[in-house]
């Protein structure tokens, strides 16, 4: 099937419950091969430290990735600009810069200045569209689940795959393979050695603290199976949270400790997610950090 990529991408996206899986399959059918519409007034701007460069034309030579980010929740968390910058470098290296990433930001009312400030703070030098009228969403009616607001498009602006490559390494791998022209099939997915894992805790509450001071929390994964435990990747829901851990496999009976560091950007009540991808049936494992930065 021509748009099998979408189906595979969604199934890879998460190990989920049956009702959620059914919902994902229905979403897949809806978006498979769907052509995205672009507003007539579509302008991409690069917000440099002291200037703005406008790009009025976007060429679809092969593929493109469209990223829609709305104003619901912590917008700066969902933007995750440093990770996107790293991904674009890798993308450019395999595509000879022929696959553009189109960032569509819909800020809250009067929130454009905050978005521009975020872009300049991290020196994000790629074109973005700050869509204050939410024109893209009104035309296309994107899924409300932000896991499915990123799209890999073909040269005709039709959806080839859906899912965020920044938040899921398997989707990232799938996107890159499609862009390089590889044929994707279920039989081609790699077979990995599986083990089992036990957790001392999956959530940590940090309480109240001075928002200027970074906070640390540790999570321990114990290999309770009979094969080595390997952490393949760790992602966070926000750039204000970082995680360090040993890249060495944990032998049966041994442990891997993850140290999560949270640095608040401003006073807030927060709840952040750390997602761990490893060679277990329960992967991805979702961990949470919460507290009050005052």
Short mmCIF file of the C-alpha atoms (twelve columns), coordinates in Angstrom:
data_MODEL
# 
_entry.id   MODEL 
# 
loop_
_atom_site.group_PDB 
_atom_site.id 
_atom_site.type_symbol 
_atom_site.label_atom_id 
_atom_site.label_alt_id 
_atom_site.label_comp_id 
_atom_site.label_asym_id 
_atom_site.label_seq_id 
_atom_site.Cartn_x 
_atom_site.Cartn_y 
_atom_site.Cartn_z 
_atom_site.pdbx_PDB_model_num 
ATOM 1   C CA . UNK A 1   0.000  0.000   0.000  1 
ATOM 2   C CA . UNK A 2   1.411  3.350   -1.068 1 
ATOM 3   C CA . UNK A 3   0.930  5.000   2.307  1 
ATOM 4   C CA . UNK A 4   1.859  2.027   4.456  1 
ATOM 5   C CA . UNK A 5   4.533  4.276   5.932  1 
ATOM 6   C CA . UNK A 6   1.898  6.177   7.886  1 
ATOM 7   C CA . UNK A 7   0.432  3.018   9.400  1 
ATOM 8   C CA . UNK A 8   3.839  1.683   10.389 1 
ATOM 9   C CA . UNK A 9   4.871  5.020   11.816 1 
ATOM 10  C CA . UNK A 10  1.870  5.156   14.077 1 
ATOM 11  C CA . UNK A 11  2.180  1.578   15.302 1 
ATOM 12  C CA . UNK A 12  5.840  2.137   16.090 1 
ATOM 13  C CA . UNK A 13  4.980  5.362   17.884 1 
ATOM 14  C CA . UNK A 14  3.989  3.749   21.154 1 
ATOM 15  C CA . UNK A 15  3.130  0.553   22.929 1 
ATOM 16  C CA . UNK A 16  -0.408 1.527   23.816 1 
ATOM 17  C CA . UNK A 17  -3.691 0.118   25.032 1 
ATOM 18  C CA . UNK A 18  -6.152 -1.504  22.639 1 
ATOM 19  C CA . UNK A 19  -8.607 1.448   22.649 1 
ATOM 20  C CA . UNK A 20  -5.772 3.899   21.966 1 
ATOM 21  C CA . UNK A 21  -4.390 1.648   19.234 1 
ATOM 22  C CA . UNK A 22  -7.802 1.618   17.550 1 
ATOM 23  C CA . UNK A 23  -7.936 5.394   17.754 1 
ATOM 24  C CA . UNK A 24  -4.485 5.623   16.164 1 
ATOM 25  C CA . UNK A 25  -5.469 3.288   13.330 1 
ATOM 26  C CA . UNK A 26  -8.537 5.443   12.617 1 
ATOM 27  C CA . UNK A 27  -6.379 8.556   12.641 1 
ATOM 28  C CA . UNK A 28  -4.010 6.838   10.213 1 
ATOM 29  C CA . UNK A 29  -6.799 6.076   7.770  1 
ATOM 30  C CA . UNK A 30  -7.958 9.685   7.932  1 
ATOM 31  C CA . UNK A 31  -4.539 11.229  7.250  1 
ATOM 32  C CA . UNK A 32  -3.026 8.667   4.875  1 
ATOM 33  C CA . UNK A 33  -2.339 10.461  1.590  1 
ATOM 34  C CA . UNK A 34  -4.132 13.615  2.696  1 
ATOM 35  C CA . UNK A 35  -2.905 16.738  0.919  1 
ATOM 36  C CA . UNK A 36  -2.171 19.610  3.287  1 
ATOM 37  C CA . UNK A 37  -3.462 23.048  2.379  1 
ATOM 38  C CA . UNK A 38  -1.324 26.162  2.674  1 
ATOM 39  C CA . UNK A 39  -2.739 29.659  3.328  1 
ATOM 40  C CA . UNK A 40  -2.307 32.204  0.561  1 
ATOM 41  C CA . UNK A 41  -0.444 34.497  2.938  1 
ATOM 42  C CA . UNK A 42  2.300  32.050  3.858  1 
ATOM 43  C CA . UNK A 43  5.605  33.630  4.848  1 
ATOM 44  C CA . UNK A 44  8.544  32.040  6.630  1 
ATOM 45  C CA . UNK A 45  10.836 34.294  8.637  1 
ATOM 46  C CA . UNK A 46  14.264 33.768  10.147 1 
ATOM 47  C CA . UNK A 47  14.557 35.674  13.428 1 
ATOM 48  C CA . UNK A 48  18.210 36.542  13.883 1 
ATOM 49  C CA . UNK A 49  19.521 38.385  16.932 1 
ATOM 50  C CA . UNK A 50  18.948 41.828  15.463 1 
ATOM 51  C CA . UNK A 51  17.099 41.305  12.177 1 
ATOM 52  C CA . UNK A 52  14.403 39.340  10.343 1 
ATOM 53  C CA . UNK A 53  14.869 37.609  6.989  1 
ATOM 54  C CA . UNK A 54  11.717 36.659  5.067  1 
ATOM 55  C CA . UNK A 55  11.440 33.645  2.762  1 
ATOM 56  C CA . UNK A 56  8.355  33.817  0.552  1 
ATOM 57  C CA . UNK A 57  8.921  30.622  -1.431 1 
ATOM 58  C CA . UNK A 58  9.322  27.030  -0.292 1 
ATOM 59  C CA . UNK A 59  10.353 24.396  -2.830 1 
ATOM 60  C CA . UNK A 60  9.185  20.799  -2.461 1 
ATOM 61  C CA . UNK A 61  11.874 18.944  -4.402 1 
ATOM 62  C CA . UNK A 62  11.367 15.625  -2.668 1 
ATOM 63  C CA . UNK A 63  9.937  15.661  0.841  1 
ATOM 64  C CA . UNK A 64  9.251  18.205  3.538  1 
ATOM 65  C CA . UNK A 65  8.506  17.990  7.245  1 
ATOM 66  C CA . UNK A 66  5.741  20.206  8.602  1 
ATOM 67  C CA . UNK A 67  5.688  20.856  12.341 1 
ATOM 68  C CA . UNK A 68  2.601  22.496  13.836 1 
ATOM 69  C CA . UNK A 69  2.854  23.718  17.433 1 
ATOM 70  C CA . UNK A 70  -0.160 25.255  19.118 1 
ATOM 71  C CA . UNK A 71  -0.447 27.393  22.237 1 
ATOM 72  C CA . UNK A 72  -1.973 24.718  24.489 1 
ATOM 73  C CA . UNK A 73  0.223  23.968  27.495 1 
ATOM 74  C CA . UNK A 74  3.899  24.918  27.655 1 
ATOM 75  C CA . UNK A 75  4.705  26.099  24.156 1 
ATOM 76  C CA . UNK A 76  8.441  26.445  24.805 1 
ATOM 77  C CA . UNK A 77  8.491  22.814  25.969 1 
ATOM 78  C CA . UNK A 78  6.759  21.591  22.825 1 
ATOM 79  C CA . UNK A 79  9.014  23.655  20.545 1 
ATOM 80  C CA . UNK A 80  12.156 21.827  21.753 1 
ATOM 81  C CA . UNK A 81  14.220 23.970  19.393 1 
ATOM 82  C CA . UNK A 82  17.749 22.713  20.241 1 
ATOM 83  C CA . UNK A 83  16.713 19.132  19.429 1 
ATOM 84  C CA . UNK A 84  15.152 20.240  16.148 1 
ATOM 85  C CA . UNK A 85  18.321 22.129  15.234 1 
ATOM 86  C CA . UNK A 86  20.361 18.947  15.752 1 
ATOM 87  C CA . UNK A 87  17.865 16.917  13.734 1 
ATOM 88  C CA . UNK A 88  17.990 19.389  10.828 1 
ATOM 89  C CA . UNK A 89  21.780 19.106  10.702 1 
ATOM 90  C CA . UNK A 90  21.452 15.327  10.356 1 
ATOM 91  C CA . UNK A 91  18.614 15.698  7.851  1 
ATOM 92  C CA . UNK A 92  20.635 18.093  5.693  1 
ATOM 93  C CA . UNK A 93  23.579 15.693  5.680  1 
ATOM 94  C CA . UNK A 94  21.555 12.861  4.118  1 
ATOM 95  C CA . UNK A 95  19.348 14.945  1.815  1 
ATOM 96  C CA . UNK A 96  21.806 17.562  0.568  1 
ATOM 97  C CA . UNK A 97  19.525 20.212  2.097  1 
ATOM 98  C CA . UNK A 98  16.602 19.302  -0.176 1 
ATOM 99  C CA . UNK A 99  14.122 18.494  2.623  1 
ATOM 100 C CA . UNK A 100 12.893 21.646  4.397  1 
ATOM 101 C CA . UNK A 101 11.395 21.658  7.872  1 
ATOM 102 C CA . UNK A 102 8.395  23.988  8.002  1 
ATOM 103 C CA . UNK A 103 7.699  25.224  11.529 1 
ATOM 104 C CA . UNK A 104 4.205  26.611  12.106 1 
ATOM 105 C CA . UNK A 105 3.789  28.264  15.515 1 
ATOM 106 C CA . UNK A 106 0.379  29.393  16.744 1 
ATOM 107 C CA . UNK A 107 1.066  31.490  19.860 1 
ATOM 108 C CA . UNK A 108 -1.451 32.632  22.433 1 
ATOM 109 C CA . UNK A 109 -3.062 36.023  21.941 1 
ATOM 110 C CA . UNK A 110 -0.343 38.686  21.973 1 
ATOM 111 C CA . UNK A 111 2.222  35.907  22.372 1 
ATOM 112 C CA . UNK A 112 4.294  36.503  19.231 1 
ATOM 113 C CA . UNK A 113 6.989  38.445  21.087 1 
ATOM 114 C CA . UNK A 114 7.524  35.542  23.491 1 
ATOM 115 C CA . UNK A 115 7.953  33.118  20.579 1 
ATOM 116 C CA . UNK A 116 10.443 35.448  18.883 1 
ATOM 117 C CA . UNK A 117 12.309 35.799  22.181 1 
ATOM 118 C CA . UNK A 118 12.546 32.002  22.492 1 
ATOM 119 C CA . UNK A 119 13.836 31.690  18.927 1 
ATOM 120 C CA . UNK A 120 16.525 34.293  19.509 1 
ATOM 121 C CA . UNK A 121 17.487 32.981  22.934 1 
ATOM 122 C CA . UNK A 122 18.549 29.614  21.476 1 
ATOM 123 C CA . UNK A 123 19.839 31.171  18.210 1 
ATOM 124 C CA . UNK A 124 17.380 29.168  16.106 1 
ATOM 125 C CA . UNK A 125 18.396 30.236  12.600 1 
ATOM 126 C CA . UNK A 126 15.804 28.286  10.594 1 
ATOM 127 C CA . UNK A 127 12.690 29.746  8.918  1 
ATOM 128 C CA . UNK A 128 9.439  29.648  10.890 1 
ATOM 129 C CA . UNK A 129 5.885  30.852  10.366 1 
ATOM 130 C CA . UNK A 130 4.261  32.551  13.356 1 
ATOM 131 C CA . UNK A 131 0.629  31.968  12.487 1 
ATOM 132 C CA . UNK A 132 -1.292 34.239  14.855 1 
ATOM 133 C CA . UNK A 133 -4.586 33.594  13.032 1 
ATOM 134 C CA . UNK A 134 -4.090 29.806  13.234 1 
ATOM 135 C CA . UNK A 135 -4.735 29.694  9.484  1 
ATOM 136 C CA . UNK A 136 -2.977 26.355  8.956  1 
ATOM 137 C CA . UNK A 137 -5.048 24.597  11.564 1 
ATOM 138 C CA . UNK A 138 -8.301 26.133  10.344 1 
ATOM 139 C CA . UNK A 139 -7.570 24.880  6.820  1 
ATOM 140 C CA . UNK A 140 -6.373 21.394  7.759  1 
ATOM 141 C CA . UNK A 141 -7.958 20.660  11.167 1 
ATOM 142 C CA . UNK A 142 -4.856 19.010  12.628 1 
ATOM 143 C CA . UNK A 143 -5.201 16.264  15.271 1 
ATOM 144 C CA . UNK A 144 -5.550 17.681  18.785 1 
ATOM 145 C CA . UNK A 145 -2.989 15.176  20.112 1 
ATOM 146 C CA . UNK A 146 0.363  16.958  19.739 1 
ATOM 147 C CA . UNK A 147 2.109  13.619  19.118 1 
ATOM 148 C CA . UNK A 148 0.445  13.690  15.696 1 
ATOM 149 C CA . UNK A 149 1.010  17.303  14.665 1 
ATOM 150 C CA . UNK A 150 4.212  16.623  12.739 1 
ATOM 151 C CA . UNK A 151 3.975  15.344  9.162  1 
ATOM 152 C CA . UNK A 152 6.380  13.989  6.568  1 
ATOM 153 C CA . UNK A 153 5.078  15.184  3.183  1 
ATOM 154 C CA . UNK A 154 5.869  14.206  -0.393 1 
ATOM 155 C CA . UNK A 155 6.540  16.720  -3.167 1 
ATOM 156 C CA . UNK A 156 2.777  17.082  -3.699 1 
ATOM 157 C CA . UNK A 157 2.265  18.031  -0.038 1 
ATOM 158 C CA . UNK A 158 0.564  14.712  0.720  1 
ATOM 159 C CA . UNK A 159 1.073  12.997  4.082  1 
ATOM 160 C CA . UNK A 160 3.530  10.103  3.883  1 
ATOM 161 C CA . UNK A 161 4.125  9.621   7.626  1 
ATOM 162 C CA . UNK A 162 2.976  11.199  10.842 1 
ATOM 163 C CA . UNK A 163 4.631  11.517  14.247 1 
ATOM 164 C CA . UNK A 164 7.342  13.550  15.950 1 
ATOM 165 C CA . UNK A 165 10.918 12.379  15.162 1 
ATOM 166 C CA . UNK A 166 12.276 14.444  18.054 1 
ATOM 167 C CA . UNK A 167 10.225 12.611  20.659 1 
ATOM 168 C CA . UNK A 168 10.602 9.092   19.276 1 
ATOM 169 C CA . UNK A 169 13.853 7.645   17.871 1 
ATOM 170 C CA . UNK A 170 11.972 4.973   15.920 1 
ATOM 171 C CA . UNK A 171 9.954  7.595   14.083 1 
ATOM 172 C CA . UNK A 172 13.148 9.514   13.433 1 
ATOM 173 C CA . UNK A 173 14.724 6.403   11.917 1 
ATOM 174 C CA . UNK A 174 11.617 5.797   9.819  1 
ATOM 175 C CA . UNK A 175 11.560 9.376   8.488  1 
ATOM 176 C CA . UNK A 176 15.222 9.243   7.520  1 
ATOM 177 C CA . UNK A 177 14.824 5.875   5.804  1 
ATOM 178 C CA . UNK A 178 11.848 7.100   3.779  1 
ATOM 179 C CA . UNK A 179 13.698 10.276  2.780  1 
ATOM 180 C CA . UNK A 180 16.643 8.170   1.608  1 
ATOM 181 C CA . UNK A 181 14.272 6.140   -0.575 1 
ATOM 182 C CA . UNK A 182 14.321 2.881   1.364  1 
ATOM 183 C CA . UNK A 183 11.372 0.523   1.054  1 
ATOM 184 C CA . UNK A 184 9.731  0.045   4.422  1 
ATOM 185 C CA . UNK A 185 8.065  -3.212  5.340  1 
ATOM 186 C CA . UNK A 186 7.244  -4.966  8.579  1 
ATOM 187 C CA . UNK A 187 9.681  -7.713  7.723  1 
ATOM 188 C CA . UNK A 188 12.490 -5.221  7.488  1 
ATOM 189 C CA . UNK A 189 12.124 -3.983  11.042 1 
ATOM 190 C CA . UNK A 190 15.108 -5.037  13.104 1 
ATOM 191 C CA . UNK A 191 14.744 -7.933  15.533 1 
ATOM 192 C CA . UNK A 192 16.315 -7.033  18.840 1 
ATOM 193 C CA . UNK A 193 17.229 -9.129  21.857 1 
ATOM 194 C CA . UNK A 194 14.663 -8.465  24.573 1 
ATOM 195 C CA . UNK A 195 14.911 -8.507  28.352 1 
ATOM 196 C CA . UNK A 196 12.814 -7.359  31.320 1 
ATOM 197 C CA . UNK A 197 13.124 -4.334  33.561 1 
ATOM 198 C CA . UNK A 198 12.057 -3.359  37.075 1 
ATOM 199 C CA . UNK A 199 11.721 0.197   38.412 1 
ATOM 200 C CA . UNK A 200 12.118 1.543   41.937 1 
ATOM 201 C CA . UNK A 201 9.802  4.448   41.034 1 
ATOM 202 C CA . UNK A 202 8.394  6.024   37.881 1 
ATOM 203 C CA . UNK A 203 7.570  9.439   39.344 1 
ATOM 204 C CA . UNK A 204 9.376  11.909  41.585 1 
ATOM 205 C CA . UNK A 205 7.886  14.943  43.315 1 
ATOM 206 C CA . UNK A 206 10.445 17.672  43.935 1 
ATOM 207 C CA . UNK A 207 8.215  19.787  46.192 1 
ATOM 208 C CA . UNK A 208 8.610  23.573  46.392 1 
ATOM 209 C CA . UNK A 209 11.935 25.276  45.692 1 
ATOM 210 C CA . UNK A 210 13.578 28.482  44.490 1 
ATOM 211 C CA . UNK A 211 13.091 28.536  40.723 1 
ATOM 212 C CA . UNK A 212 16.642 29.853  40.228 1 
ATOM 213 C CA . UNK A 213 18.115 26.590  41.559 1 
ATOM 214 C CA . UNK A 214 18.268 23.466  39.417 1 
ATOM 215 C CA . UNK A 215 16.791 20.284  40.835 1 
ATOM 216 C CA . UNK A 216 17.960 16.689  40.429 1 
ATOM 217 C CA . UNK A 217 16.153 13.368  40.622 1 
ATOM 218 C CA . UNK A 218 17.302 9.811   39.980 1 
ATOM 219 C CA . UNK A 219 15.501 6.830   38.506 1 
ATOM 220 C CA . UNK A 220 16.847 3.278   38.599 1 
ATOM 221 C CA . UNK A 221 16.186 0.608   35.986 1 
ATOM 222 C CA . UNK A 222 17.051 -2.923  37.107 1 
ATOM 223 C CA . UNK A 223 17.569 -5.671  34.559 1 
ATOM 224 C CA . UNK A 224 15.306 -8.470  35.811 1 
ATOM 225 C CA . UNK A 225 15.557 -10.522 32.616 1 
ATOM 226 C CA . UNK A 226 18.146 -12.863 31.193 1 
ATOM 227 C CA . UNK A 227 19.694 -10.642 28.492 1 
ATOM 228 C CA . UNK A 228 21.661 -7.360  28.632 1 
ATOM 229 C CA . UNK A 229 19.527 -4.233  29.126 1 
ATOM 230 C CA . UNK A 230 20.311 -1.476  26.624 1 
ATOM 231 C CA . UNK A 231 18.946 2.073   26.751 1 
ATOM 232 C CA . UNK A 232 18.527 3.072   23.115 1 
ATOM 233 C CA . UNK A 233 17.446 6.661   23.672 1 
ATOM 234 C CA . UNK A 234 15.983 9.030   26.244 1 
ATOM 235 C CA . UNK A 235 13.794 12.010  25.365 1 
ATOM 236 C CA . UNK A 236 12.259 14.735  27.520 1 
ATOM 237 C CA . UNK A 237 9.079  16.754  27.135 1 
ATOM 238 C CA . UNK A 238 10.930 20.009  27.642 1 
ATOM 239 C CA . UNK A 239 14.317 21.532  26.953 1 
ATOM 240 C CA . UNK A 240 14.466 22.561  30.621 1 
ATOM 241 C CA . UNK A 241 14.934 18.893  31.570 1 
ATOM 242 C CA . UNK A 242 18.095 16.945  30.774 1 
ATOM 243 C CA . UNK A 243 19.003 13.337  31.536 1 
ATOM 244 C CA . UNK A 244 22.375 11.621  31.902 1 
ATOM 245 C CA . UNK A 245 23.006 7.874   32.152 1 
ATOM 246 C CA . UNK A 246 25.572 5.198   31.362 1 
ATOM 247 C CA . UNK A 247 25.551 4.014   27.755 1 
ATOM 248 C CA . UNK A 248 26.939 0.638   28.810 1 
ATOM 249 C CA . UNK A 249 24.496 -2.318  28.781 1 
ATOM 250 C CA . UNK A 250 23.362 -3.578  32.194 1 
ATOM 251 C CA . UNK A 251 23.888 -7.296  32.593 1 
ATOM 252 C CA . UNK A 252 21.139 -9.452  34.193 1 
ATOM 253 C CA . UNK A 253 20.661 -8.413  37.815 1 
ATOM 254 C CA . UNK A 254 22.497 -5.093  37.329 1 
ATOM 255 C CA . UNK A 255 21.087 -1.555  37.254 1 
ATOM 256 C CA . UNK A 256 21.249 1.621   35.188 1 
ATOM 257 C CA . UNK A 257 20.741 4.935   36.985 1 
ATOM 258 C CA . UNK A 258 19.294 7.927   35.167 1 
ATOM 259 C CA . UNK A 259 19.886 11.391  36.617 1 
ATOM 260 C CA . UNK A 260 17.299 13.957  35.551 1 
ATOM 261 C CA . UNK A 261 18.078 17.657  36.004 1 
ATOM 262 C CA . UNK A 262 15.309 20.269  35.876 1 
ATOM 263 C CA . UNK A 263 16.118 23.983  35.454 1 
ATOM 264 C CA . UNK A 264 13.092 26.260  35.586 1 
ATOM 265 C CA . UNK A 265 12.881 29.170  33.160 1 
ATOM 266 C CA . UNK A 266 10.428 31.013  35.438 1 
ATOM 267 C CA . UNK A 267 8.247  30.319  38.498 1 
ATOM 268 C CA . UNK A 268 5.670  27.628  37.709 1 
ATOM 269 C CA . UNK A 269 3.985  24.434  38.779 1 
ATOM 270 C CA . UNK A 270 5.413  21.834  36.440 1 
ATOM 271 C CA . UNK A 271 4.987  18.241  35.386 1 
ATOM 272 C CA . UNK A 272 7.643  16.988  32.981 1 
ATOM 273 C CA . UNK A 273 7.984  13.641  31.255 1 
ATOM 274 C CA . UNK A 274 11.107 11.586  30.572 1 
ATOM 275 C CA . UNK A 275 10.653 8.802   28.013 1 
ATOM 276 C CA . UNK A 276 13.092 5.883   28.015 1 
ATOM 277 C CA . UNK A 277 13.448 3.601   24.977 1 
ATOM 278 C CA . UNK A 278 15.048 0.244   25.730 1 
ATOM 279 C CA . UNK A 279 14.979 -3.410  24.667 1 
ATOM 280 C CA . UNK A 280 11.981 -4.459  26.780 1 
ATOM 281 C CA . UNK A 281 8.350  -5.209  25.992 1 
ATOM 282 C CA . UNK A 282 7.323  -2.321  28.264 1 
ATOM 283 C CA . UNK A 283 9.298  0.214   26.196 1 
ATOM 284 C CA . UNK A 284 8.909  3.127   26.022 1 
ATOM 285 C CA . UNK A 285 8.979  3.684   29.779 1 
ATOM 286 C CA . UNK A 286 7.548  7.033   30.841 1 
ATOM 287 C CA . UNK A 287 8.892  8.729   33.965 1 
ATOM 288 C CA . UNK A 288 7.594  11.947  35.488 1 
ATOM 289 C CA . UNK A 289 8.974  14.902  37.445 1 
ATOM 290 C CA . UNK A 290 6.705  17.402  39.168 1 
ATOM 291 C CA . UNK A 291 6.949  20.222  41.655 1 
ATOM 292 C CA . UNK A 292 6.546  23.937  42.297 1 
ATOM 293 C CA . UNK A 293 9.273  26.324  41.198 1 
ATOM 294 C CA . UNK A 294 8.676  29.537  43.164 1 
# 
